[in-house]
């Protein structure tokens, strides 16, 4: 009888429920890198991302009995991680959702020369880090984590229109930051 990845995962989770430290460590090692990347995109600072990751795994192991095997464990864990990051941001009062200030501007995408793709990606990552927390979190959840605005609204406990407005605001600010970066680069060269 062949053992599948799902069987191994079920076994590890069952061992974790029995407080098996080795199984917990194995599950942690299996998902830590991917979940750290999620934390880093949401938290911005490495130290905050590391703290959030550790707290999220504590949350996950504490809530593991609620995992029902009806979805992939990684998807369930990712929700726990994102919720931990959002809760941490809210507690630190870094997450500001300003629906009144948000305008539904459209970002007109322009054709870009991708010959310097690595440099462009670096500039975009840097620009995303400069976004206000609320905008950055919504942008990351929508673009990189694949949530739709209804799901983001539920996660952040805001309206769907607020999520859309924050996303629109994030795109506009991101475009402005990138344009400013390009101006600085043109002055240097």
C-alpha positions in Angstrom: 0.0 0.0 0.0 1.4 3.3 -1.1 1.5 6.3 1.3 0.4 9.6 -0.1 1.3 13.1 0.9 -2.2 13.5 2.3 -1.8 10.4 4.4 1.5 11.6 5.8 -0.1 15.0 6.5 -3.1 13.4 8.3 -0.7 11.3 10.4 1.4 14.3 11.4 -1.7 16.3 12.3 -3.0 13.5 14.4 0.4 13.2 16.1 0.4 16.9 16.8 -3.1 16.6 18.3 -1.5 14.0 20.7 1.1 16.7 21.6 3.9 14.9 19.8 6.7 17.6 19.7 8.6 15.8 16.9 5.4 15.9 14.7 4.9 19.5 15.5 8.4 20.3 14.6 8.1 18.4 11.3 4.9 20.2 10.4 6.5 23.5 11.3 9.6 22.9 9.1 7.3 21.8 6.3 5.4 25.2 6.2 7.6 27.7 8.0 9.3 29.2 5.0 6.2 29.7 3.0 4.3 31.1 6.0 7.2 33.4 6.8 6.9 34.9 3.3 3.2 35.6 3.9 4.1 37.3 7.3 6.8 39.4 5.7 4.6 40.7 3.0 2.0 41.7 5.6 4.2 42.8 8.5 6.9 44.6 6.5 9.7 44.4 9.2 11.6 41.1 9.5 11.4 41.1 13.3 7.6 41.6 13.2 7.3 38.8 10.6 9.3 36.4 12.7 7.3 37.2 15.8 4.0 36.8 13.9 5.1 33.5 12.4 5.9 32.1 15.8 2.6 33.3 17.3 0.7 32.0 14.3 2.2 28.5 14.7 1.2 28.6 18.4 -2.3 29.6 17.4 -2.4 26.8 14.8 -1.3 24.1 17.2 -3.7 25.4 19.8 -6.6 25.4 17.2 -5.5 22.3 15.4 -8.5 20.3 16.7 -10.7 22.6 14.5 -9.0 21.5 11.3 -11.4 19.2 9.6 -9.3 17.7 6.7 -11.9 19.1 4.2 -9.4 21.5 2.7 -5.6 21.4 2.4 -3.8 22.0 5.6 -1.6 24.7 4.0 -4.7 26.8 3.1 -6.0 26.4 6.7 -2.7 27.4 8.1 -2.3 30.4 5.8 -5.6 31.7 7.1 -4.4 31.3 10.7 -1.1 33.1 9.7 -2.9 36.0 8.0 -5.4 36.4 10.9 -2.4 36.5 13.3 -0.7 39.2 11.2 -3.9 41.3 10.9 -4.6 41.0 14.6 -1.1 42.1 15.4 -1.3 45.0 13.1 -4.6 46.0 14.6 -3.3 45.7 18.1 -0.4 47.9 17.3 -2.8 50.4 15.6 -0.7 50.2 12.5 -3.6 49.1 10.3 -5.6 52.1 9.3 -8.6 51.6 7.0 -9.6 55.1 5.9 -12.6 54.6 3.7 -13.5 58.3 3.8 -10.2 59.3 2.3 -10.1 56.5 -0.3 -11.0 57.4 -3.8 -11.8 54.9 -6.5 -9.2 56.1 -9.0 -8.3 53.8 -11.8 -4.7 52.9 -12.3 -4.0 53.1 -16.0 -1.5 50.3 -16.7 1.2 51.3 -19.0 3.4 49.1 -21.2 6.8 48.7 -19.6 10.2 47.6 -21.0 10.9 44.4 -19.1 14.6 44.2 -20.2 15.5 45.2 -16.6 13.0 43.0 -14.9 15.0 42.2 -11.8 15.6 45.9 -11.1 11.9 46.7 -11.7 10.9 44.0 -9.2 13.3 45.4 -6.7 11.8 48.9 -7.1 8.3 47.6 -6.9 9.0 45.6 -3.7 10.6 48.8 -2.2 7.6 50.9 -3.3 5.2 48.4 -1.7 7.1 48.6 1.6 6.5 52.4 1.5 2.7 52.1 1.4 0.6 52.9 4.5 -0.2 49.7 6.4 -3.9 49.5 5.4 -3.1 49.9 1.7 -0.2 47.5 1.8 -2.2 44.8 3.6 -5.1 44.9 1.2 -2.8 45.0 -1.8 -0.9 42.0 -0.5 -4.0 40.0 0.3 -5.5 40.7 -3.1 -2.5 40.5 -5.4 -0.2 38.0 -3.7 -2.5 35.9 -1.5 -5.3 35.6 -4.0 -8.2 36.7 -1.8 -11.1 38.6 -3.3 -12.5 41.7 -1.8 -15.4 39.9 -0.1 -12.8 37.7 1.7 -10.6 40.6 2.5 -13.5 42.5 4.0 -14.3 39.5 6.2 -10.7 39.1 7.3 -10.2 42.8 8.1 -13.8 43.2 9.4 -14.5 46.1 7.0 -17.0 46.5 4.1 -16.2 45.1 0.7 -16.3 48.7 -0.7 -13.7 49.7 1.9 -11.4 46.9 0.7 -11.9 47.9 -2.9 -11.2 51.6 -2.0 -8.0 50.7 -0.1 -6.9 48.6 -3.0 -7.5 51.4 -5.4 -5.7 53.8 -3.1 -2.8 51.4 -2.8 -2.4 51.2 -6.6 -2.5 55.0 -7.0 0.1 55.5 -4.2 2.2 52.7 -5.6 2.2 54.3 -9.0 3.1 57.7 -7.5 6.0 56.1 -5.5 7.3 54.3 -8.5 7.1 57.5 -10.6 9.1 59.3 -7.9 11.7 56.6 -7.9 12.0 56.9 -11.7 12.6 60.6 -11.4 15.3 60.1 -8.9 17.0 57.5 -11.1 16.8 59.8 -14.1 18.6 62.5 -12.1 21.3 60.1 -11.1 22.0 58.9 -14.6 
